[in-house]
Amino acid sequence: MSKLPKYNILVLCFDRAPFDWFEASFVCAEEFPILHQLAREGVRFRYAYTNAPETLAAGASLWTGLFPASHGATTEFPHLAARGRRTLPGELHALGYRTAAFVPTGEWSADRGFAEDIDDLIANGWRRTWMERAWDAGRQRLSRWLRRQDRQAQRINLVFFRWLDRMEQGQPFFAVLHYPPDAPGAEDLDSPSRVRSSVVESSQRLQDLVRALEQRGRWENTLLAVCAVRGCALDVAPGASLDPLSEPVVRIPFLLRVPAPGPAGFVVEECTQLTDLAPTLLWWAGATEQGLERFSGRVLLRGAIATKGPEFVVVEEYRNATSLTTGKSSLRRRLLRTRRYRFVWKSDGTVELYDVVSDPHSTQDLAWVAPNEAVALQAKLFDWLAAQDLFQLPIGATASSPERLGRLGARS
């Protein structure tokens, strides 16, 4: 390219975070000035939803700008078939960016297909030897025993800045940092104390990262996007767990901070999903309109103008591979969310309907009380599915393939 892009682009994707993270009334707002700073400098999307409440599927939607029904990387087929597809890293690389992703968990790994079209995929690069892995496992067990949260997010920041400091000055970069959930095996992940500890830790890492960018003189030229795979809540009863399609889980924080003189300090009320991130970032990087049309989402901000959102959003939940043998949660589910209704379709043909205006906590199923509304929303969901370029399993990945049989518990 004869002209390099204007902004660096940094995406911070937390595995879980509350949707009201950047609101002035948020419980941790006074502890971390960065939350107020980003609310002033950025644009908040109040009705943002994940595409899927699972790390792999949501990450693939962020990566490709496609819905899970189209990209196919889910718990049922845990691989992103990115070859031949347009991806966010690939498009930005073509625009002159140096691209990288820092992904400490295996969900967004090269084995899962995330290495296509990206310059540097750094996954667990800071602990490769068996001794380091053993030390880390012991540290996680000790942390759980002491009721402390895992500090993996801090190491992600350190590795990112080592990568950034080696980069040639003036080279624009695109980086995705995925902050994982609490240590595997941690109990009571939805308890208020555990969630608050997680949010405090995430807020601290966010503040550390922005301050480090400021010290390096890169903050003023960096477009920042903050989002999450799934949401969380601080008011869950002890011992209770949240349904993966419940409102606190599917609603996520979503903030865009464009360097001055970009838009700042206002809230967008239109519905938003992770699929909208790719076309939005590409628009700000200078991509052509023809290139943006290949993505499922929309450009959220065109200059200082927020674009109109869809009538509804769809959140998809797929079967866990282990459930195929245990029979637990063996249904696919899709949530269609309008301003007024939550409609849940299940692969066994049953449905649920909730009026979130009169019943904010979705306690009363109206599917039998308002059957006409349920039928109308189901028709909208099926029309939406019919409009998608649905994912087809690769020829070699049939139900009789060794990989599929292995996931079903069979032995070769």
C-alpha positions as CSV (number, residue, x, y, z in Angstrom):
1,M,0.0,0.0,0.0
2,S,1.1,3.5,-0.7
3,K,-0.5,4.9,2.4
4,L,-0.6,3.3,5.8
5,P,-3.8,3.2,7.8
6,K,-4.5,6.0,10.2
7,Y,-5.2,4.1,13.5
8,N,-3.8,1.2,15.4
9,I,-6.6,-1.2,16.4
10,L,-6.8,-3.0,19.7
11,V,-9.6,-5.4,20.6
12,L,-9.9,-6.5,24.2
13,C,-12.3,-9.5,24.6
14,F,-13.0,-10.6,28.1
15,D,-14.5,-14.1,28.5
16,R,-17.2,-12.6,30.8
17,A,-18.0,-9.1,32.0
18,P,-21.2,-7.3,33.0
19,F,-23.1,-5.5,30.3
20,D,-23.2,-2.3,32.5
21,W,-19.5,-2.2,33.1
22,F,-19.1,1.4,31.8
23,E,-22.2,2.8,33.3
24,A,-21.7,5.6,35.9
25,S,-23.7,3.6,38.4
26,F,-21.6,0.4,38.1
27,V,-20.4,-0.9,41.5
28,C,-16.7,-0.7,40.7
29,A,-16.8,2.7,38.8
30,E,-15.2,4.7,41.7
31,E,-12.4,2.2,42.2
32,F,-11.1,2.4,38.6
33,P,-11.0,5.9,36.9
34,I,-10.4,4.1,33.6
35,L,-14.1,3.1,33.4
36,H,-15.1,6.8,33.6
37,Q,-12.4,7.8,31.1
38,L,-13.5,5.2,28.5
39,A,-17.1,6.2,29.0
40,R,-16.1,9.8,28.2
41,E,-13.8,9.1,25.3
42,G,-15.8,6.2,23.8
43,V,-19.2,5.2,22.5
44,R,-21.2,2.7,24.5
45,F,-23.6,0.3,23.0
46,R,-26.2,-0.4,25.6
47,Y,-28.0,-3.3,23.9
48,A,-25.1,-5.4,22.9
49,Y,-25.5,-9.2,22.7
50,T,-23.1,-12.1,22.2
51,N,-23.6,-14.3,19.2
52,A,-23.1,-17.5,21.3
53,P,-22.5,-17.9,25.0
54,E,-19.4,-20.1,24.4
55,T,-15.8,-19.0,23.8
56,L,-15.2,-20.8,20.5
57,A,-18.3,-19.8,18.7
58,A,-18.3,-16.2,19.9
59,G,-14.6,-15.8,19.0
60,A,-15.2,-17.2,15.5
61,S,-18.0,-14.6,15.0
62,L,-15.6,-11.9,16.0
63,W,-13.0,-13.3,13.7
64,T,-15.1,-13.8,10.6
65,G,-18.0,-11.4,11.1
66,L,-20.4,-14.3,10.6
67,F,-23.1,-15.9,12.7
68,P,-22.3,-19.3,14.2
69,A,-24.9,-20.9,11.9
70,S,-22.6,-19.7,9.0
71,H,-19.1,-20.2,10.3
72,G,-19.8,-23.5,12.0
73,A,-17.1,-23.3,14.7
74,T,-19.1,-24.6,17.7
75,T,-19.0,-27.3,20.4
76,E,-20.5,-29.6,17.8
77,F,-17.7,-29.0,15.3
78,P,-14.9,-27.3,17.2
79,H,-12.9,-26.0,14.3
80,L,-13.0,-22.7,12.3
81,A,-12.8,-23.5,8.6
82,A,-11.3,-20.1,7.8
83,R,-9.5,-21.1,4.6
84,G,-11.1,-19.2,1.7
85,R,-13.2,-17.0,4.0
86,R,-12.8,-13.3,4.6
87,T,-11.6,-12.7,8.1
88,L,-11.0,-9.6,10.1
89,P,-7.2,-10.2,10.6
90,G,-6.8,-11.1,6.9
91,E,-8.6,-8.0,5.7
92,L,-6.6,-5.7,8.0
93,H,-3.3,-7.4,6.9
94,A,-4.2,-6.6,3.3
95,L,-4.7,-2.9,4.4
96,G,-1.1,-2.8,5.8
97,Y,-1.6,-3.8,9.4
98,R,0.7,-6.1,11.4
99,T,-1.8,-8.5,13.0
100,A,-1.6,-10.6,16.2
101,A,-3.8,-12.4,18.7
102,F,-2.9,-13.3,22.3
103,V,-5.0,-16.2,23.3
104,P,-3.9,-18.2,26.4
105,T,-6.7,-20.8,26.2
106,G,-7.0,-23.5,23.5
107,E,-10.4,-22.2,22.2
108,W,-8.8,-19.7,19.8
109,S,-5.7,-21.7,18.9
110,A,-4.0,-22.7,15.6
111,D,-5.4,-26.3,16.1
112,R,-8.9,-24.8,16.0
113,G,-8.2,-22.9,12.7
114,F,-7.5,-19.4,14.1
115,A,-4.0,-19.1,12.6
116,E,-5.3,-18.5,9.1
117,D,-4.6,-14.9,7.8
118,I,-2.9,-13.7,10.9
119,D,0.8,-12.8,11.3
120,D,1.3,-13.8,15.0
121,L,-1.0,-16.1,17.0
122,I,0.5,-16.2,20.5
123,A,-1.1,-19.0,22.5
124,N,0.5,-20.0,25.8
125,G,3.9,-18.8,24.5
126,W,5.0,-17.7,28.0
127,R,4.9,-21.3,29.5
128,R,6.0,-23.9,27.1
129,T,8.0,-26.4,29.2
130,W,6.5,-29.1,31.3
131,M,8.0,-27.6,34.4
132,E,6.4,-24.2,33.7
133,R,3.1,-26.0,33.1
134,A,3.4,-27.9,36.3
135,W,4.3,-24.7,38.2
136,D,1.3,-22.9,36.7
137,A,-1.1,-25.8,37.6
138,G,0.2,-25.6,41.2
139,R,-0.2,-21.9,41.3
140,Q,-3.8,-22.1,40.1
141,R,-4.6,-24.7,42.8
142,L,-3.0,-22.5,45.5
143,S,-4.9,-19.5,44.2
144,R,-8.2,-21.4,44.4
145,W,-7.4,-22.5,47.9
146,L,-6.7,-18.9,48.9
147,R,-9.8,-17.8,47.1
148,R,-7.7,-15.5,44.8
149,Q,-8.4,-15.1,41.1
150,D,-6.1,-16.3,38.5
151,R,-3.7,-13.6,37.3
152,Q,-3.4,-14.8,33.7
153,A,-4.7,-11.5,32.4
154,Q,-1.7,-9.7,33.7
155,R,0.6,-12.0,31.8
156,I,-1.4,-11.4,28.6
157,N,-0.7,-7.7,28.9
158,L,3.0,-8.3,29.5
159,V,3.4,-10.5,26.5
160,F,1.4,-8.1,24.3
161,F,3.7,-5.2,25.2
162,R,6.8,-7.3,24.6
163,W,5.4,-7.9,21.1
164,L,4.5,-4.2,20.7
165,D,7.9,-2.9,21.8
166,R,9.7,-5.0,19.1
167,M,7.6,-3.5,16.4
168,E,9.0,-1.0,14.0
169,Q,7.9,2.5,14.9
170,G,5.1,3.8,12.6
171,Q,3.9,0.3,11.7
172,P,0.2,0.1,12.3
173,F,-0.9,-2.9,14.3
174,F,-4.1,-4.9,14.9
175,A,-4.1,-7.0,18.1
176,V,-6.8,-9.1,19.8
177,L,-6.3,-9.9,23.5
178,H,-8.6,-12.6,24.9
179,Y,-8.8,-12.6,28.7
180,P,-9.9,-16.0,29.9
181,P,-12.3,-16.8,32.7
182,D,-11.4,-17.9,36.2
183,A,-9.1,-20.8,36.7
184,P,-10.5,-24.1,35.5
185,G,-12.2,-26.0,38.2
186,A,-13.0,-22.9,40.2
187,E,-16.2,-23.4,42.2
188,D,-19.2,-21.1,42.3
189,L,-18.3,-19.1,39.2
190,D,-21.7,-17.3,39.3
191,S,-21.5,-16.3,43.0
192,P,-21.5,-12.6,43.7
193,S,-18.1,-12.6,45.4
194,R,-16.5,-14.6,42.6
195,V,-18.1,-12.4,39.9
196,R,-17.1,-9.2,41.7
197,S,-13.5,-10.5,42.1
198,S,-13.4,-11.3,38.4
199,V,-14.7,-7.8,37.5
200,V,-12.3,-6.0,39.8
201,E,-9.4,-8.0,38.2
202,S,-10.6,-7.2,34.7
203,S,-10.9,-3.5,35.5
204,Q,-7.4,-3.5,36.9
205,R,-6.0,-5.1,33.8
206,L,-7.9,-2.7,31.5
207,Q,-6.5,0.2,33.5
208,D,-3.0,-1.1,33.4
209,L,-3.1,-1.6,29.6
210,V,-4.4,1.9,28.8
211,R,-1.8,3.5,31.1
212,A,1.0,1.5,29.5
213,L,-0.2,2.6,26.0
214,E,-0.2,6.2,27.3
215,Q,3.3,5.9,28.6
216,R,4.5,4.5,25.2
217,G,2.8,7.3,23.3
218,R,0.5,5.0,21.4
219,W,-2.8,5.7,23.1
220,E,-3.7,8.8,21.1
221,N,-3.5,6.9,17.9
222,T,-5.2,3.6,19.0
223,L,-8.8,2.7,18.2
224,L,-9.9,0.5,21.1
225,A,-12.8,-2.0,21.2
226,V,-13.9,-3.6,24.5
227,C,-16.3,-6.5,24.4
228,A,-17.0,-9.9,26.0
229,V,-17.9,-13.5,25.1
230,R,-20.7,-13.6,27.7
231,G,-22.1,-11.4,30.4
232,C,-22.4,-11.9,34.1
233,A,-24.4,-10.6,37.1
234,L,-23.5,-9.5,40.6
235,D,-26.8,-10.3,42.1
236,V,-27.1,-14.1,41.6
237,A,-28.3,-16.0,44.7
238,P,-25.6,-18.2,46.3
239,G,-25.5,-21.7,44.8
240,A,-27.6,-20.6,41.8
241,S,-26.3,-20.8,38.2
242,L,-27.4,-18.8,35.2
243,D,-29.0,-20.3,32.1
244,P,-26.7,-19.8,29.1
245,L,-29.4,-17.9,27.3
246,S,-30.6,-15.8,30.2
247,E,-30.4,-12.0,29.9
248,P,-27.4,-11.4,32.2
249,V,-25.4,-14.0,30.1
250,V,-26.3,-13.0,26.6
251,R,-26.0,-9.2,27.2
252,I,-22.4,-8.0,27.0
253,P,-20.4,-4.8,27.4
254,F,-19.5,-3.2,24.1
255,L,-17.5,0.0,23.8
256,L,-15.7,1.7,20.9
257,R,-13.1,4.4,21.5
258,V,-12.0,6.2,18.4
259,P,-9.1,8.7,18.7
260,A,-10.0,12.4,18.5
261,P,-11.7,13.9,16.6
262,G,-13.8,10.7,16.5
263,P,-17.2,10.4,18.2
264,A,-17.1,10.3,22.0
265,G,-19.2,10.3,25.1
266,F,-22.6,9.1,23.9
267,V,-24.7,6.0,24.2
268,V,-26.2,4.0,21.3
269,E,-29.5,2.3,22.0
270,E,-29.6,0.2,18.9
271,C,-29.0,-3.6,19.1
272,T,-25.5,-4.7,18.5
273,Q,-23.6,-8.1,18.3
274,L,-20.0,-9.3,18.0
275,T,-20.6,-9.8,14.3
276,D,-20.8,-6.0,13.9
277,L,-17.2,-5.5,15.1
278,A,-15.4,-6.7,11.9
279,P,-17.1,-4.4,9.4
280,T,-16.9,-1.5,11.9
281,L,-13.2,-1.8,12.4
282,L,-12.6,-2.3,8.7
283,W,-14.6,0.8,7.9
284,W,-12.4,2.9,10.2
285,A,-9.3,1.2,8.7
286,G,-10.3,2.4,5.2
287,A,-11.8,-0.7,3.6
288,T,-14.0,-0.4,0.6
289,E,-17.8,-0.7,0.8
290,Q,-17.6,-3.7,-1.5
291,G,-15.3,-5.4,1.0
292,L,-17.7,-4.7,3.9
293,E,-20.6,-6.3,2.2
294,R,-19.1,-9.7,2.6
295,F,-19.7,-9.6,6.4
296,S,-23.0,-10.4,8.1
297,G,-22.8,-7.5,10.5
298,R,-23.2,-3.8,10.0
299,V,-20.9,-0.8,10.4
300,L,-21.9,0.6,13.8
301,L,-20.4,4.0,13.4
302,R,-19.9,5.9,10.2
303,G,-18.0,9.0,11.4
304,A,-20.1,10.5,14.2
305,I,-23.3,8.8,13.0
306,A,-24.6,5.6,14.6
307,T,-26.3,3.3,12.1
308,K,-29.8,1.8,12.6
309,G,-29.8,-1.6,14.3
310,P,-31.8,-4.7,13.4
311,E,-35.4,-5.5,14.6
312,F,-34.0,-8.4,16.6
313,V,-30.9,-10.3,17.4
314,V,-30.3,-14.1,17.5
315,V,-28.1,-15.9,20.0
316,E,-27.2,-19.5,19.3
317,E,-26.4,-22.3,21.7
318,Y,-25.1,-25.6,20.4
319,R,-24.9,-29.0,22.0
320,N,-21.9,-29.9,24.1
321,A,-20.0,-32.8,22.6
322,T,-20.0,-34.7,25.9
323,S,-23.8,-34.4,26.0
324,L,-24.1,-36.7,23.1
325,T,-23.3,-39.6,25.4
326,T,-24.6,-38.3,28.7
327,G,-27.9,-36.9,27.4
328,K,-27.4,-33.7,29.3
329,S,-28.4,-30.4,27.6
330,S,-28.6,-32.3,24.3
331,L,-30.7,-29.7,22.5
332,R,-29.7,-26.9,20.3
333,R,-31.3,-23.6,21.3
334,R,-31.7,-20.2,19.7
335,L,-32.8,-17.0,21.4
336,L,-34.6,-14.4,19.3
337,R,-34.5,-11.1,21.3
338,T,-36.7,-8.2,20.3
339,R,-37.2,-5.0,22.3
340,R,-40.2,-6.6,24.1
341,Y,-39.9,-10.4,23.8
342,R,-37.4,-13.2,24.5
343,F,-38.3,-16.2,22.3
344,V,-36.4,-19.4,22.8
345,W,-36.6,-22.2,20.2
346,K,-35.3,-25.7,21.0
347,S,-34.4,-28.4,18.6
348,D,-37.0,-30.8,20.1
349,G,-39.7,-28.4,18.7
350,T,-40.7,-26.8,22.0
351,V,-40.5,-23.0,22.5
352,E,-40.6,-20.5,25.3
353,L,-41.8,-16.9,25.2
354,Y,-41.2,-14.1,27.7
355,D,-42.4,-10.5,27.8
356,V,-39.4,-8.6,29.2
357,V,-41.3,-5.4,29.6
358,S,-43.9,-6.8,32.1
359,D,-41.6,-9.6,33.3
360,P,-38.0,-8.4,33.3
361,H,-36.7,-11.6,35.0
362,S,-38.4,-13.9,32.5
363,T,-40.3,-16.0,35.1
364,Q,-43.6,-16.6,33.3
365,D,-43.5,-18.5,30.0
366,L,-46.2,-17.1,27.7
367,A,-45.9,-19.6,24.8
368,W,-49.3,-21.2,25.6
369,V,-50.9,-17.9,26.7
370,A,-49.9,-16.0,23.6
371,P,-49.5,-18.6,20.9
372,N,-50.0,-16.2,18.0
373,E,-47.0,-14.1,19.1
374,A,-44.9,-17.3,19.6
375,V,-45.8,-18.5,16.1
376,A,-44.9,-15.1,14.6
377,L,-41.5,-14.9,16.3
378,Q,-40.8,-18.5,15.3
379,A,-41.5,-17.5,11.7
380,K,-39.1,-14.6,12.0
381,L,-36.4,-16.9,13.4
382,F,-36.9,-19.4,10.5
383,D,-36.8,-16.6,7.9
384,W,-33.5,-15.4,9.5
385,L,-32.0,-18.9,9.3
386,A,-33.2,-19.3,5.7
387,A,-31.3,-16.0,4.8
388,Q,-28.0,-17.3,6.2
389,D,-25.3,-19.1,4.2
390,L,-25.5,-22.1,6.5
391,F,-22.3,-24.0,7.4
392,Q,-21.9,-27.4,5.9
393,L,-19.7,-30.1,7.5
394,P,-16.6,-30.8,5.5
395,I,-16.8,-34.0,3.5
396,G,-14.2,-35.7,5.7
397,A,-15.9,-34.7,9.0
398,T,-18.9,-37.0,8.9
399,A,-20.5,-38.8,11.9
400,S,-18.3,-41.9,11.0
401,S,-15.0,-40.0,11.0
402,P,-12.5,-40.9,13.7
403,E,-12.7,-37.3,15.1
404,R,-16.5,-37.6,15.5
405,L,-16.4,-41.1,16.9
406,G,-13.7,-40.0,19.4
407,R,-16.0,-37.2,20.6
408,L,-18.8,-39.8,21.0
409,G,-16.5,-41.9,23.2
410,A,-15.7,-44.6,20.7
411,R,-12.2,-46.0,20.3
412,S,-10.4,-46.8,17.1
